[in-house]
Amino acid sequence: MEIRRDIIDLFKSWKNSSSRKPLLLKGARQIGKTWVMEAFGKEYYDYYVRFDFDRHPELKSIFQVTKSPERLLKELALHCDCPLLPEKTLIIFDEIQECEEALNSLKYFCEDAPEYHVMAAGSLLGVAVRNRRMTVPVGKVNVVRMFPLTFREFLRASDFRTFTYVDSLDEIHHLPEIIMNKLQTEYRRYQVCGGMPDAVVTLLENKGMASVEMVLQDILDLYELDFAKYAAPNEIPRIHSLWHSLPAQLSKENRKFIYKVVRPGARSKDYEDALMWLEEAGMIYRVYDISKPGIPLSAYQEFNAFKVYACDCGLLRRLAHLSAEVVTDPLAIYSEFKGAMAENTVLQSVVPLLDGGPLCYWTSGRMAEVEFVIQWGANIVPIEVKAAGNINGNSLSEYFKKYNPPYRIRFSMLNLQYNGGLLSAPSPLAGWLDHLFSLMRSKR
């Protein structure tokens, strides 16, 4: 089964851009970077070729003797069967973190051979660059960040008719009951497998939950091996402890990150590098408290107060040893962690839409907390997330009383409606947030 990724549309714009530079693809392990580059090359080019510096270390020597794209291409042509042609061949440098000279060569492809289309990606690229003090040719590459599958992408593969209905909404109104039921069913299935492509394919091909769990556990085990491979020896136990503390951190009613949950007596200065490692590996998102919702949001972040979420809800579920049966049962009660899963899943759909913008939340002492606050164009938008259909609570109302925002959003499992600046939407629709915003603007 092949799953179309939304990032392909971004790749198409890159291919057709007159200011195109070599593209450097970043993202967590096992999210399908290699697959999507090859799928793009297969569909939109006459030829594509992938040079893997991990599988074929002999390639490194080519880049160690010259920086000239002309000479590099002549040498590389000896290692592939298809021609390396300007405009017609997509050249992929995979696992580029294994060859710093290849990473630096992107500068010279940009300056001296822009007619060649070059993509590059690597496992834990940000971590490798920092730890090995590698240099990235800033200004000479188009850096693109990739994420696990969102629910939007999952639904397109799992139930195309329901996806098409939602994707073609031209006004905000109650969704038919059959659409709501299908959205809720598919959303719970997505929370079980998450957005890792191998897990998604295993689920959608009906290979059984035991196989899905095995795929997710294999990914978690691979992450553990990465700690040992890419982290400094003194940081490995701290990274391990932080990663495994995520379920406990998110099970608290107040999900603010607490160091003593990691280890009694732990201090921020001892774990900051480990947190940065997990961020650079794409394994976590840090969401910062804000002093007030001003523009730009980044100017009002409180860096000593933050929440930490996993990059993928399926991995978080497996890390917490939460059974699939509990997640798929709409009547199951698992208290605070159900809310954490709801927040993590919504965040997973919203992050790719923010174009690298800050992730924030808002608190008012111990009286109120709005799960997420985002900057959308010239607007600061509060987003409340409820795990099911219970929307009791006054946090969003308190925020509205204090700041009177033009737009506010509540995600839950209730139906879609819009009233006086408040968009109430089913959580599965978080991946359509940009479209919903355009529909809200049309009503003002």
N, C-alpha and C positions, 0 to 999 in steps of 0.2 A: 504494500500500500504506500502510495506517495501522498504526502501532505503538502499542499501549497502554503508557502510562508509569505506573509505580507511584506517582508523585507525585499522580496523580489521586485516589487514596484519601485523601491528606492534604488535598487541596482539598475533598473531600466533607465531611471533619470540620470544616474551616474554615467551610464554608457553613452547617452545622447548629449551629455553636457559639453559645451565648448571649452569649459574651464576644468575638465576632468583631470584628476591627478591619480596616481596609484591609490587603491583603496585598501585601508588597513582595518580588518574586521576584528573587533574585540568582543569578548563574552565568556561566560562560564563554560566549564567543561561539559561535554555531552549534550549541548543544545542544538547541534546539527550544523555547525559552521561549514565543515567540509562538504557535507551533503548539499547545502543550499548553494554554495559556490559552483559545485559541479552541475547541479540542476540548472542553474542560470547559464552556465557555459553551454550546456547541451541544447538548451531551448533557443538562445539568442545569438549564438555565434556559429560560424561554419565549423570551427574546431575549438577544442579546449584541451589544455594539458596541465597536469598538477605535478609539481615538484615538491616532494615531501622530504624535508631535511632530517626528520627523525628516522624514517625508514631507509633513506639513502644518504648516509652521512658523507659519502664520497662527493656529493654535490658541493659541499662546503669549500672544497679546494678550488673550485671554479671562481668563487667570489673572493678568495684570498689573494688572487694574483692580478685582478683587474677590477676597475670600477666602470669601465666603458660598457654601456648597454650593448653596443655593436659586438664587442668581443664576447660578452656574456651570452648573448643570444646564439652566437655561432657555437659556443661550447655546449650550451644547453640543448641545442638542436641534435647533438649527438646522443642525448639521453631520452629522446622521445620519438614517436613514430609519425606524428603529425607536423605539418609545417608551422613555423612561428611567423605569422603574417600580421602586419599592421591592420588594425580595425577588424580583422577576421578571426583572429585567434585570441581566446581568453587565456592568459598566463596566470596560473595560481601558484603562489609560494605558500605551502602549508607547513605548520610547525616551524614558523620562521624564527621563533625565539631560540632555536637551536643553532642559528647562524647569524651572528651580529652583522657580519659583512653583507649578508643578503638583505637584512633590515635597512642598512645604510644605503644599499644600492637603489632603494626606492627613490631617493633624492635624485639620482642621476637618470633614472627612467623619467621622472617628472621634468627635469631640465633639458635632457638631451634626446629623449625618445618618447615624447608625449603621444605619438601615434600608436604606440603599443598599449594594449589594455591589460593592466596588471592588478590582481587582487592578492592580498596576503592575509594570513590568519595564523594564530598560534594558541596553544594551550597555556593558560595562566600568563598571558603576554605581559600584563601590567606588573605582576609579581616578578617575572623573570627580568624585566627591564630594570626594576628598582634594585633587586638583589644582586644582579650582575653588573649594575651600573652601565647598562647599555644605553646608547643614544638613539632616540627616535627622530627622524628627519622632520621636525616641526615645520609646518607650513608647506611641506612638499608632499603630503599625503592627505587624502580624505579619510578621516577616522570615523568609523561607523560602529555603533554598539548594537549588539544582537542579544536577544533575550530568549528564555524558554517560550514555548507556544503559549499564547494567550487563549482564553476561552473562545474568543471570536474565531481564531484559527481552528481550534478544536471542533467547534460547532459546524464550521464549513465542511469538515471531513466526516463528522459523525451523523449529521442530520441536515443535509443541504437545503431541503425545503424550508425548514424552520429558519436556518441562516438567511435564506433569500427573503423571507417575510420580514425579518428584523432589519436586514440591510436596506430594504426598500421603503422603510417608514418615511412618510412625508409630513407627518404631524404627530404631536404627542397626544395619545389617547389610550384608553384601556386596551390591553391586548386580549384577544380571544382566549377563552379558558384552555383550549387545546394547545395554543402556543405557550401559555404560561406553564402548563403541565410538562410539555416537552422541554422547555428551557430549564425547569427545575430538575428534571431527571438527568439531563445531560450535564448540568452544572455540578451535580453531586458526583457523577462519574468522573468529571474533570478533576474535582477535588481529590478523588482517589488516586488517579494516575499522575496528575500534575501535567507540566508542559514539557517534560523531557521526551523527545521524539520517539525513542525506543519504547518507553513505557506507554505512550499514546498508541503507537502502532500495535503493541501487544494487546492492549485493551480492545481496540477497535477491530482487531482480527479475531476476537473472542478466544484467545488462547488460555483464558482462565486467570483468576486472581493470584494463584500461586506463582504463575509466570510473571505477572505484573510486579508482585512483591520482590521476586528474584531480580528483575531488571533494576528496580529502585535500590535494592540493597547493594547490587553490584556497583552502581554509581556512587553510593555513599562510601563503599569500600575503596573505590578509586580515588575519591576525594581524600580519604585518610592517607593513602599512599602518596598523594601529592604533597601533603604536609611534610612528609619525610624527604621528598625529592627536592622541593623548592624552598622550604623554610629553613632558617638558621636553626641549628640544633637546640639552642636555648629557648627558641620560640615555639617549637613543636608542641610541648605539653600545654602551653597557654592557648595556642590556636585550637587544639583538640578540646580543651575544657570549655572555651568560649562556644565553639560550634555545638557541642553536646548540651550546653546550657540553654539553647534556644527554646525548647519546649517548656522548660521551667520558667524562663523569663516571660514567655507569652501566656502562661497559664495564670499569671497574677492578674487580679482585677485592674490594677494600675500597671500597664505594660512598660512603664519606664524601665530602661536597662539598669540593673543593680549589680554592681561588681561582686558583692558578697554572695550572690546566687551562684556565681562561677566558683568561688572558693572563699571560705570564711577568712576575713582579713585582707582580701584582695583590694588593691588600690588601682586607680585609673592609670597612673603612670606605668604600672607594670604590664598593663594589657592593651595600651593604645596601639602599639605596633602590631599586635596580634589582630586587633579589630581592623586595622588598615590592611593587613594581609588578606583577610576574608573579603573585605570590600574590593580590593584590587583583583581578587580571584573571581569576582562576580557572584559570590556565594551568599552574600547578605546585602540588605538595604538598611542604611541608617536613616531614620526619620527624626528630625530635630524639632524640639519645642521652639516656639517663637514668642518673643516678648509682645509683639503686636502684629497684625496682618498688614504690613506696609509693603510698598513696592520699592526696590526689589525685595522679595522674601529673604534672599540670602543675607541681607543686611540686618535681619532681625532674628537670626537663628541663635539659640542658646546652646553652645557647643558642649556644655556640661550636662545637658538633659536631652536624652534621645531614646528612641525605641529601635529595636533591631528585629527585622523580619528576614525570613529565608527567601532565596531567589525563586523558590518553587514550592508550591503548596503540597505537591505529591511527595517531595523529599522531606518536607517538614512533617507530614503525616507519618511517613515511614520512620523518621528519626525519633518521633514521639511514641512509636509502637502503637499507634491508633489503628484499630482494625477497619477494613473497608466497610464491613457490615454496619458499624456505628455511623460512619459518614453518610452512607446511602439511605439510612433509615431516617425519614423526616421527623419521627417522633422521639428519636434518641436524645437523651439529655446528657451532655458532657460539658455543661457549665461554661467556665471562662474560656476553655480551649476551643469551644465551638465558635465563640466570638473571635478568637485569634485566627482560626482558619478562615473565617469570613473576611477579616481585614486583610490577611495575607493574599487571599485570592483576588480581591478587588485591587489591591496594590499592584499585583502582578499584571493586571490588564491596563492599569493607568500609567505605570512607569514608562512603557514604550512610547506613549503619546506626549510625554513631557519634554522630549528633545534635550535631555540632560538637565532639566530644570531642578531646583531644590525640592527635596521631600521634607515636609513639615507637618506638625500637628499643633493644636492650641489647647492650653489649659488655663483655667481661672482658679488658682489655688487648688483646693480639693473639691470645689463645687461643680466644676464642669470640665469636660474634655471632648474636643472634636477630633476624630481619629486622623483626618488628613486635611491639610490646607495646601492648595496648589495655586500657582500663578498661571493664569490662562489669558494670554495677551495682556490687556490693560486691567484685567480683573483679578482679584484675589478671591478664590472660591473655597468655602468650607465644605468638606465631605464627611457626612456621618455614615457609619456602617453598622447595620443591625444584622444579627446572624439569621433571623427568621422573619416572622411577621409581627413580632412585638416591637413597637416603635416608641415605647414609653421612655421617658428621660427628657431632661430639659436642656441638655448641653447645646444643641443647635439653636434653641430658642434664646438661651443666654448670649450666645455669640451674636445672634441677630439683633437683640436689644442693645448690645454694646457697640456694634460696628455697622449695622444696617447695610449689609452687602446687597448688591443688585441681584446676585444669584447665589443659591445654596442648594446642596444636593444631599439626598438621603438614599442610600442603597439598602435594600432589604429584600425580602421575598414577597413583598406586596406588589400590586400591579402598577403600571405606569400611569402617572398623571402629573400635571403641572398647575401650580396655583400660586399666584402672587410672588413669583421669583423662586419658589421652592419646587425643585424637581424631585419627585419621588419615583424611583426607578428600581426594577428588579436588579439584584446584584449581577446577574449574567449580562446585563447591558453595559457594564462598565467599559468594555472594549469599544463601544460605540460612543464614547463620551464626546468626541469632537463633533460628531453628527448631531447628538442631542443638544449640544451648545448652539449649533446653527439653528436648530428648530426653536430653542428658547429665545434667541435673539429676534426671530421673526415674530414672536408674540409680544415683544415690548413696544 
